[in-house]
Amino acid sequence: MIRLRVLGVLVASGLLVAASAGAAHADPPGSGSGSTSSSSADCQGVNCYLTLLNSATVTGANGASVSPAGSPANTVDIVPPHCWMQPWLDAADMYAWWQVQGEDTLGDGGPAYLKYVPQINQEYKDKAAGMWWAPNNDGSIAGTSGSCTSLPLLEWVPAGQAPAELVASIPPLVLAQYAYSRMTLPDPGIVLNPAGTKPTFVKLPTFVSATIQQQNPSITATLDGETETVTAHAGGLQISLGGGAPTATVYPSNGKCYWQGSKESAAVMNSAGVGTQPDCGFVFQAPSAGAFTVTAQETWTADWDDNGHPQPLGQPAPTTSTAQLAGVNEIQSTNTGT
């Protein structure tokens, strides 16, 4: 299964399955683990950080296509943030909580919540659809200091929207990694020369070339004005033979060709005879009883544009592959003695 992962959090088929966040120092007052009413906002804890990414606009270029939101094309390991915003209570629950518990149970932060009271009352009066969001953190020093201290104590978020602070807290690298997770790369495609299902002859070279038209597919994700682009680079065409293939010599010996396959000129390919070694291909030593497959696999690397400076994305390299049927004939001749 292709996955978008953030340590103990697994995203699969668009559904977020969270490992327990546990109580953290910045749990909303009275919420315990912060799970109260969270299900109505479709996320809980640090999962809210990843849920937001699915609302990004993602576009592909130069041969890259985009997988659907919630169905990643590539495995991505994202480092989780130390702090985040998460849904806490809806309008009615927040009003009831304030009326019953109020500032008497807010501890040292009590007075800071007072400025939200007019809006708490108004959202309740309007029966507004949405959630009150509050900060949470992982309990680390980083989670209770630095930029984490700038998260608001409360924020009303209408249904279908996300807190501006949550959007702003997503690092550019994370947005780039998310773009990469949605990046579907082109298959290399292969052409055999000679062409056809069973065109190749014993002892004569078979050239293999790829049909990839673009060397650098790219994908771009945009979220609330922040835009990050990831560019992929083909790393080499690995060629191999499937079951049923006769004995063959592979060129190069490791089967790894140039990124686009054979670079031989058309003249060399068309005039090649016994003893010619293709830069990318095979020389078969015996005929085949039937068709077999020639497979080519492309391994890609990816980098992202960090303010004009390409940087490695640091994610597992994806592969794409394609296969084509082939066969080997044997040249027969008759000496009549005349």
Secondary structure, DSSP 8 states (H G I E B T S, - for coil): ---EEETTEEEETTEEE-------TT--TT-TTTTTTGGGGT--TTHHHHHHHTTSEEEEETT-EE--TTS-SS-EE----SEEEEEEE-HHHHHHHHHHTGGGGSGGGHHHHGGGHHHHHHHHHTT--EEEEEEEE-SSTGGGSGGGGGS-S-EEEETT---HHHHHTS-HHHHHHHHHHTEE-----EEEES-SSS-EETTSEEEEEE----S--EEEEEETTEEEEEEEEEEEEEEEE-TT---EEEESTTSEE-TTB----HHHHHH--TT---SSEEEESS--SS-EEEEEEEEEEEEEEETTEEEE--S---EEEEEEEE-EE---------
